[in-house]
């Protein structure tokens, strides 16, 4: 199985584990979409914003002495966008409605991030 197929499987597994998600994505730290289930019209923009959120989250975490960044959470009236580092090469993005189970998202995202990091090793 190709790396692309494996990353798509990780995205599909996340969606099965957390059915209320609006979308999930693996993107490069440069802001390019690698695997996702967002509408194609949103994928490029989402990947770019995720890479920006990852970079900003890392900088804030570092400069405020919080240690290594674990996640960046953006909450709006309609839901959440949560960004996780997935190794040095990738970022994992989960988008969910306002009533999302953030605890479950964190548990599943940590496991998925570890798997993504191994795949891209």
HUBEL-V900591 format. One record per pair of residues at least 24 apart in sequence whose C-alpha atoms are under 8 Angstrom apart, sorted by sequence separation. I is the first residue (numbers start at 1). GAP is how many residues later the second one is. D is the distance in whole Angstrom. If there is no record, write none. Layout:
i=I gap=GAP d=D
i=I gap=GAP d=D
This chain:
i=11 gap=24 d=7
i=27 gap=24 d=8
i=11 gap=25 d=6
i=12 gap=25 d=8
i=29 gap=25 d=8
i=84 gap=25 d=7
i=11 gap=26 d=7
i=84 gap=26 d=8
i=87 gap=26 d=7
i=90 gap=26 d=8
i=7 gap=27 d=8
i=8 gap=27 d=5
i=86 gap=27 d=4
i=87 gap=27 d=7
i=90 gap=27 d=7
i=7 gap=28 d=6
i=8 gap=28 d=7
i=85 gap=28 d=7
i=86 gap=28 d=6
i=89 gap=28 d=8
i=54 gap=29 d=7
i=84 gap=29 d=7
i=87 gap=29 d=8
i=88 gap=29 d=8
i=4 gap=30 d=7
i=53 gap=30 d=7
i=54 gap=30 d=7
i=86 gap=30 d=6
i=87 gap=30 d=5
i=4 gap=31 d=7
i=54 gap=31 d=7
i=86 gap=31 d=5
i=89 gap=31 d=7
i=50 gap=33 d=6
i=54 gap=37 d=7
i=51 gap=40 d=7
i=50 gap=41 d=7
i=50 gap=42 d=8
i=50 gap=43 d=7
i=29 gap=59 d=8
i=29 gap=60 d=6
i=28 gap=61 d=6
i=29 gap=61 d=5
i=28 gap=62 d=4
i=29 gap=62 d=6
i=27 gap=63 d=6
i=28 gap=63 d=6
i=26 gap=64 d=7
i=27 gap=64 d=5
i=26 gap=65 d=6
i=27 gap=65 d=7
i=26 gap=66 d=5
i=27 gap=66 d=8
i=25 gap=67 d=6
i=26 gap=67 d=6
i=24 gap=68 d=7
i=25 gap=68 d=5
i=24 gap=69 d=6
i=25 gap=69 d=7
i=24 gap=70 d=5
i=23 gap=71 d=6
i=24 gap=71 d=6
i=22 gap=72 d=8
i=23 gap=72 d=5
i=21 gap=73 d=7
i=22 gap=73 d=5
i=23 gap=73 d=7
i=21 gap=74 d=6
i=22 gap=74 d=5
i=21 gap=75 d=4
i=22 gap=75 d=7
i=20 gap=76 d=6
i=21 gap=76 d=7
i=20 gap=77 d=7
i=21 gap=79 d=8
i=20 gap=80 d=7
i=18 gap=86 d=8
i=18 gap=87 d=7
i=17 gap=91 d=7
i=14 gap=94 d=7
i=14 gap=95 d=8
i=14 gap=98 d=8
i=10 gap=102 d=7
i=10 gap=105 d=8
i=10 gap=106 d=8
i=7 gap=109 d=7
i=7 gap=112 d=8
i=6 gap=113 d=8
i=3 gap=116 d=7
i=3 gap=117 d=8
